[in-house]
Amino acid sequence: MIKSFHIVLIALTSLQMTGQIDPNNIDIVRDKFGVPHIFTKTDAELAYGLAWAHAEDDFKTIQQGYLAGNALLSIVEGKRAYAIDYLSQFIGSERLFNEKYEKEISQEYKLILEGYCQGINQYAMTHPKKVLTKKLFPLTPKKMFLYAQLQLFVSSKGDYWVKNILKNKLSYTPEKDEVKGSNTFAFNSSKTKDGNTYLAINTHQPLDGPTSWYEVHLCSEEGTNIIGALFAGSPNVLIGANENIAWAHTVNIPDKTDVFKLEMHPNKKKYYRVDQEYYKLKTHRAKIIIKVFGIPLKISRKYFESIYGPTLKNDNGYYSVRTPSLFEIKALEQWWRMNKAKSFTEFYSILKMKALPGYNIGYADKNDTIFYISNGLIPKRRAGYDWANVVPGNTKKTLWTTTYDIEELPQVVQPHSGYFYNANHSPFKSSDTLDNPKKSAFAKSMGFETYDNNRSTRLKQLIDGFKKLDYNDFKDIKYDHQFPKPFNYSWMNIDSLFMMNSKNYPKVKSVLDQIQCWDRRASAESYGAGAYGILYSKLRKYYKKLPDSKIFTKSILYNALLETKEHMVKYFGKTEVKLGTFQKLVRGNKELAVFGLPDVITSIGSTQYNKGRTKVVSGESYIELVKFTSKGVEIESVISYGSSDDPDSKHYSDQMELYTGFKTKKMTFDRETIFANASRVYHPK
């Protein structure tokens, strides 16, 4: 069976690829933390080497991502993956690929995709026991794109609307989102004491899974030389720094997706009216593989397509979903070109490809340029409609066909203040008052965020505390873990917690006093942070029951404080518990006390673990700090666990101590240094 799989895989791979790559041309150099530094002549060879190295470290997650994008995940994960397999077909990515791949993807990038596929397929062939299902292989550029399109649809909140349509819940208020994104900020020479330029790449992502980060250094003789991070299955870096420029992403949530209610014909099924004309819905069937008594069976589920986009039926009628990511195929190629940019002019020109559906971008370069943009594909919509909610799907007045150009989005270039910052808050508060984009210059229908949060408020306070700062100040800001006063959550209001007189609540006085007297630092050694962390975990169940204002009353807070005290006594035998006793960074048999809470600059999200404790699952993940000097670029980085997802690898958890200790590791582009300090040098075979 294994031999026949090898033969089929080799035969199909050779048919798919335009040219075979020689692994002997690829050097994978592992540093002492296991980070792969890959050296090649061509970018296609880089992609092959990246595929191999990443598969060595986390082949399972790479496969899971591609299985999800190709409606095959239910073969491996059963019924919990049915919805994902349905969604990946609902968005019509296969039709988009067939229409646009040959015409719109450059020949040079096709070689990158083909090189990556060769690397993954070769790894699968030589490690058949690690293959989750043979149906995924051979991997092809088409299969890669189907997964990329699924990720981009989800990042545009397309999945949010699909779920809401199916639940007959059709309203959305962005300001009430609990944003769990990232931070980025930069300073140019007018703000730094040494005249250098600093950029913080500070992502907040899941620590495991398909959207967790993988660090790599890619270097070819075709002009690629970048240190950064990517998600499983990406053939190139998504955030990072080369010797000339660096950039970060944070999540933004302008209104990128619309839902249209169709007006159906009163008598003729599947016909809908647009202006004075009736159109017939196209019917498609999503095929999902289920297992009954261990036997795989295919079932199909209908979905539809209107001129507005993919369409679902619920109890109230038919609804179409439309977002620019459904029509754009060049996102991966744009990221690849960003990797190779040498100047701001070149980088900005690449942004004009308009292929990334969203994400804030924070940028800095060796020429002392800093730049921020709330980037994204935002539809140009007709005024007069409530675009934040469902709009009529019975007129072409609502059928938008274009998006705003890059120059029309909120952005700051070389601010006089010498800095920008973003923490998933309003783009209209991205620098000093005189440098900020003017909210009035942008259409309300674009749906940009208008709020601050705890992280943005604290960042601004810290930055404004310096007329000029040095690199240590920069790092202190990055690793700050204190809430501002007052709290400033963008999704809820807990002000009443600090208005409660503890004398009036004797049963919870000891816990309430700890929180009210707390310095608001989310330190692992802090008792106040421990009490607040446990309280915060108890507030979650009340949150969904609150009215839209999301204001916690004293009575609700009192009940949550009672639960907090009970939790402390039950699991810890006392009412004073350090945050690091309650919250752990866990991998394998290693457990470390860890800093952070949701929405401090060093944001941490955790879930129930054992013995009344929680373990970190999201937040601070990949951190890359970049300094451009007259002598070149300096980079330091850290990741939450290590470079490998293999429990038997020494790099499974070898960065945890650095991470919890607010420390980093030095990275370098210098080839001689990398080879001299290598723990292993080999070819991918």
Long-range contacts (C-beta under 8 A, 24 or more apart in sequence): 2-128, 5-125, 5-128, 5-131, 5-134, 5-137, 6-125, 6-128, 9-121, 9-124, 9-125, 9-137, 9-138, 10-125, 12-137, 12-138, 13-117, 13-118, 13-121, 13-138, 16-114, 16-117, 16-138, 16-140, 16-141, 17-114, 17-117, 17-118, 18-110, 18-111, 18-114, 19-44, 19-111, 19-114, 20-118, 21-45, 21-48, 21-115, 21-118, 21-119, 23-48, 23-52, 23-122, 23-683, 23-684, 23-685, 24-683, 24-685, 26-52, 26-683, 26-684, 27-681, 27-682, 27-683, 28-52, 28-53, 28-681, 28-682, 28-683, 28-684, 29-674, 29-675, 29-678, 29-680, 29-681, 30-678, 30-679, 30-680, 30-681, 31-674, 31-677, 31-678, 31-679, 32-677, 32-679, 33-642, 33-643, 33-651, 33-654, 33-655, 33-665, 34-642, 34-643, 34-644, 34-649, 34-650, 34-651, 34-654, 34-679, 35-215, 35-216, 35-217, 35-643, 35-667, 36-216, 36-217, 36-643, 37-216, 37-217, 37-219, 37-674, 37-678, 38-216, 38-217, 38-218, 38-219, 39-219, 39-220, 39-671, 40-219, 40-220, 40-221, 41-220, 41-221, 41-222, 42-111, 42-115, 42-220, 42-221, 42-222, 43-108, 43-111, 43-112, 43-115, 43-220, 43-222, 43-224, 43-336, 44-111, 44-112, 44-114, 44-115, 45-115, 45-220, 46-112, 46-115, 46-218, 46-219, 46-220, 46-224, 47-112, 47-113, 47-115, 47-116, 47-119, 47-235, 47-236, 48-115, 48-116, 48-118, 48-119, 48-122, 48-684, 49-119, 49-684, 50-116, 50-119, 50-216, 50-218, 50-235, 50-236, 51-115, 51-116, 51-117, 51-118, 51-119, 51-120, 51-123, 51-235, 52-119, 52-120, 52-122, 52-123, 52-684, 53-216, 53-684, 54-214, 54-216, 54-232, 55-119, 55-120, 55-123, 55-124, 55-127, 56-123, 56-644, 56-646, 57-214, 57-643, 57-644, 57-645, 57-646, 57-649, 57-651, 58-214, 58-232, 58-644, 58-645, 58-646, 59-123, 59-127, 59-130, 60-130, 60-132, 60-645, 61-208, 61-209, 61-210, 61-212, 61-232, 61-645, 62-120, 62-232, 62-233, 63-131, 63-132, 63-133, 63-136, 64-132, 64-210, 64-232, 65-147, 65-151, 65-210, 65-231, 65-232, 65-233, 66-136, 66-139, 66-143, 66-144, 66-147, 66-233, 67-132, 67-133, 67-136, 68-147, 68-150, 68-210, 69-93, 69-143, 69-146, 69-147, 69-148, 69-149, 69-150, 69-151, 70-136, 70-143, 70-146, 70-147, 71-286, 71-287, 71-288, 72-133, 72-135, 72-136, 72-289, 74-288, 74-289, 74-290, 75-133, 75-135, 75-289, 75-291, 75-296, 76-132, 76-133, 78-290, 78-291, 79-290, 82-288, 82-290, 84-150, 85-286, 85-288, 85-289, 86-286, 86-288, 86-301, 86-303, 87-150, 87-153, 87-159, 87-162, 88-146, 88-147, 88-150, 89-284, 89-286, 89-287, 89-303, 90-162, 90-286, 90-303, 90-310, 90-312, 91-149, 91-150, 91-153, 91-158, 91-310, 91-326, 92-284, 92-305, 92-310, 92-326, 93-145, 93-146, 93-149, 93-150, 94-142, 94-146, 96-149, 96-326, 96-327, 96-329, 97-142, 97-145, 97-146, 97-149, 97-329, 100-329, 101-141, 101-142, 101-145, 101-329, 104-329, 104-330, 105-329, 105-330, 105-333, 106-333, 109-332, 109-333, 109-336, 110-141, 112-235, 112-236, 112-336, 113-141, 113-144, 113-235, 113-332, 114-141, 115-235, 116-144, 116-235, 117-141, 117-144, 119-684, 122-684, 122-685, 123-684, 126-685, 144-233, 144-235, 144-332, 145-329, 145-332, 147-233, 148-233, 148-234, 148-331, 148-332, 149-325, 149-329, 151-210, 151-211, 151-231, 152-325, 152-328, 152-331, 152-357, 153-323, 153-325, 153-326, 155-251, 155-325, 155-357, 155-358, 155-359, 156-256, 156-257, 156-323, 156-324, 156-325, 156-357, 156-358, 157-253, 157-256, 157-257, 157-323, 158-257, 158-321, 158-323, 158-325, 158-326, 160-257, 161-257, 161-259, 161-321, 162-312, 162-321, 165-259, 165-312, 165-314, 165-319, 165-321, 166-312, 166-314, 167-314, 168-314, 168-315, 168-316, 170-259, 170-316, 170-319, 170-389, 170-390, 171-389, 172-388, 172-389, 173-388, 173-548, 174-253, 174-255, 174-388, 174-447, 174-449, 175-449, 175-450, 175-451, 175-490, 175-491, 176-491, 176-548, 176-550, 177-253, 177-490, 177-491, 178-491, 178-492, 178-598, 179-251, 179-253, 179-424, 179-453, 179-490, 179-491, 180-204, 180-251, 180-598, 180-603, 180-605, 180-618, 180-619, 181-250, 181-251, 181-252, 181-423, 181-424, 182-248, 182-249, 182-250, 182-251, 182-423, 182-424, 183-250, 183-421, 183-422, 183-423, 183-455, 183-459, 183-478, 183-601, 183-603, 184-248, 184-249, 184-250, 184-360, 184-362, 184-372, 184-421, 184-422, 185-362, 185-419, 185-420, 185-421, 185-422, 185-459, 185-463, 185-477, 186-362, 186-363, 186-364, 186-370, 186-372, 186-419, 186-420, 187-370, 187-418, 187-419, 187-469, 187-474, 188-364, 188-368, 188-369, 188-370, 188-414, 188-418, 188-419, 189-368, 189-418, 190-416, 190-417, 190-418, 191-417, 191-418, 191-419, 191-466, 191-468, 191-469, 192-418, 192-468, 192-469, 192-470, 192-471, 192-474, 193-468, 193-469, 193-470, 194-470, 194-471, 194-629, 196-471, 196-627, 196-628, 196-629, 196-630, 197-364, 197-365, 197-366, 197-368, 197-369, 197-370, 197-627, 197-628, 198-364, 198-471, 198-474, 198-625, 198-626, 198-627, 198-628, 199-241, 199-246, 199-247, 199-248, 199-362, 199-363, 199-364, 199-370, 199-625, 199-626, 200-248, 200-362, 200-474, 200-477, 200-478, 200-623, 200-625, 200-626, 201-228, 201-239, 201-240, 201-241, 201-246, 201-247, 201-248, 201-362, 201-622, 201-623, 201-624, 201-625, 201-626, 202-248, 202-478, 202-601, 202-620, 202-623, 203-229, 203-239, 203-248, 203-249, 203-250, 203-621, 203-622, 203-623, 204-603, 204-605, 204-618, 204-619, 204-620, 204-621, 205-618, 205-621, 205-622, 206-617, 206-618, 206-621, 207-616, 207-617, 207-618, 207-619, 207-621, 207-640, 207-641, 208-617, 208-645, 212-621, 213-621, 213-622, 213-639, 214-643, 215-622, 215-637, 215-639, 215-643, 217-667, 217-669, 217-674, 218-339, 219-669, 219-671, 223-340, 224-339, 224-340, 225-669, 226-339, 226-340, 227-624, 227-635, 227-637, 227-667, 227-669, 228-339, 228-624, 229-622, 229-624, 229-639, 234-332, 234-335, 235-332, 235-336, 236-332, 236-335, 236-336, 236-339, 237-335, 237-339, 238-335, 239-622, 239-624, 240-339, 240-624, 241-624, 241-626, 241-633, 241-635, 242-339, 242-340, 242-341, 242-342, 242-633, 243-366, 243-632, 243-633, 243-669, 244-341, 244-342, 244-343, 244-365, 244-366, 244-633, 245-341, 245-342, 245-343, 245-344, 245-347, 245-363, 245-364, 245-365, 245-366, 246-363, 246-364, 246-365, 246-624, 246-626, 246-628, 246-633, 247-338, 247-347, 247-361, 247-362, 247-363, 247-364, 248-361, 248-362, 248-363, 248-624, 249-359, 249-360, 249-361, 249-362, 250-359, 250-360, 250-362, 250-422, 250-423, 250-424, 251-358, 251-359, 251-360, 251-424, 252-358, 252-359, 252-360, 252-374, 252-375, 252-376, 252-424, 252-427, 252-448, 252-449, 253-358, 253-424, 253-447, 253-449, 254-358, 254-374, 254-376, 254-378, 254-446, 254-447, 254-448, 254-449, 255-378, 255-387, 255-388, 255-445, 255-446, 255-447, 256-323, 256-324, 256-325, 256-357, 256-358, 256-376, 256-377, 256-378, 256-379, 256-447, 257-321, 257-322, 257-323, 258-321, 258-322, 258-323, 258-379, 258-381, 258-387, 258-391, 258-398, 258-400, 259-319, 259-320, 259-321, 259-322, 259-389, 259-390, 259-391, 260-306, 260-308, 260-309, 260-319, 260-320, 260-322, 260-390, 260-391, 260-392, 260-393, 260-398, 261-316, 261-317, 261-318, 261-319, 261-390, 261-391, 261-392, 261-393, 262-306, 262-308, 262-311, 262-317, 262-318, 262-319, 262-320, 262-393, 262-394, 263-392, 263-393, 263-394, 264-317, 264-318, 270-304, 272-306, 272-318, 272-393, 272-394, 273-394, 274-307, 274-393, 274-394, 274-395, 274-396, 274-399, 275-394, 275-395, 275-396, 279-306, 279-307, 281-305, 281-306, 281-311, 281-318, 282-306, 306-393, 307-399, 308-393, 308-398, 308-399, 319-390, 319-393, 320-393, 322-379, 322-400, 323-357, 323-377, 324-357, 324-377, 324-378, 324-379, 324-403, 325-357, 325-377, 328-354, 328-355, 328-357, 328-377, 329-355, 330-355, 331-355, 331-356, 331-357, 343-367, 344-369, 344-371, 344-413, 348-406, 351-375, 351-406, 352-405, 352-406, 354-403, 354-405, 354-406, 360-422, 360-424, 360-427, 362-420, 362-422, 364-626, 364-628, 365-628, 366-628, 366-632, 366-633, 368-628, 369-413, 369-414, 370-413, 370-414, 370-415, 370-418, 370-419, 370-420, 371-411, 371-412, 371-413, 371-414, 371-420, 372-411, 372-412, 372-420, 372-421, 372-422, 372-427, 372-430, 372-431, 373-406, 373-409, 373-410, 373-411, 373-412, 374-409, 374-410, 374-411, 374-422, 374-427, 374-430, 374-448, 375-406, 375-409, 376-409, 377-403, 378-403, 378-404, 378-409, 378-446, 378-447, 379-403, 380-404, 381-443, 381-445, 383-443, 383-445, 385-445, 387-445, 387-447, 388-447, 404-446, 410-437, 410-442, 410-448, 411-437, 412-436, 412-437, 419-463, 421-456, 421-459, 421-460, 421-463, 422-456, 423-453, 423-455, 423-456, 423-459, 423-601, 424-449, 424-453, 424-455, 424-456, 425-449, 425-451, 425-452, 425-453, 425-455, 425-456, 425-490, 426-450, 426-451, 426-452, 426-456, 429-456, 429-460, 451-490, 452-488, 452-490, 453-488, 453-489, 453-490, 453-599, 454-483, 454-484, 454-487, 454-488, 454-489, 454-599, 454-600, 455-599, 455-600, 455-601, 455-603, 457-484, 457-488, 458-482, 458-483, 458-484, 458-600, 458-601, 459-601, 471-627, 474-625, 475-625, 477-601, 478-601, 478-623, 478-625, 479-601, 479-602, 479-662, 480-600, 480-601, 480-602, 481-521, 481-522, 481-523, 481-595, 481-596, 481-597, 481-600, 481-601, 481-602, 482-519, 482-520, 482-521, 482-522, 482-600, 483-520, 483-522, 483-597, 483-599, 483-600, 484-520, 485-520, 489-599, 491-550, 492-539, 492-543, 492-546, 492-550, 492-551, 492-552, 493-549, 493-550, 493-551, 493-552, 494-539, 494-552, 494-557, 496-551, 496-552, 496-553, 496-554, 496-557, 497-552, 497-557, 499-554, 500-554, 500-557, 500-558, 505-558, 505-561, 507-562, 507-565, 508-558, 508-561, 508-562, 508-564, 508-565, 510-565, 510-575, 510-576, 511-535, 511-561, 511-564, 511-565, 511-568, 511-575, 512-561, 514-576, 522-579, 522-595, 522-596, 522-597, 522-600, 522-602, 522-604, 523-579, 523-595, 524-578, 524-579, 524-580, 524-583, 524-593, 524-594, 524-595, 524-660, 525-578, 525-579, 525-580, 525-593, 526-578, 526-579, 527-576, 527-577, 527-578, 529-578, 529-579, 529-597, 530-576, 530-577, 530-578, 530-579, 530-580, 530-581, 530-582, 531-564, 531-568, 531-576, 531-577, 532-597, 533-579, 533-582, 533-583, 533-597, 533-614, 534-564, 534-567, 534-568, 534-577, 534-582, 535-560, 535-561, 535-564, 536-597, 536-598, 537-606, 537-614, 538-563, 538-564, 538-567, 567-612, 570-612, 571-611, 571-612, 571-613, 572-612, 581-613, 582-612, 582-613, 582-614, 583-613, 583-614, 583-615, 583-616, 584-609, 584-613, 584-614, 584-615, 584-616, 585-615, 585-616, 585-640, 585-656, 585-659, 585-660, 586-615, 586-616, 587-641, 587-642, 587-652, 587-653, 587-656, 588-647, 588-652, 588-653, 590-653, 590-656, 592-656, 592-657, 592-660, 593-660, 594-660, 595-660, 595-662, 596-620, 616-640, 620-659, 623-664, 625-664, 632-669, 633-669, 634-666, 635-666, 635-667, 635-668, 636-664, 636-665, 636-666, 636-667, 637-664, 637-665, 637-667, 638-663, 638-664, 638-665
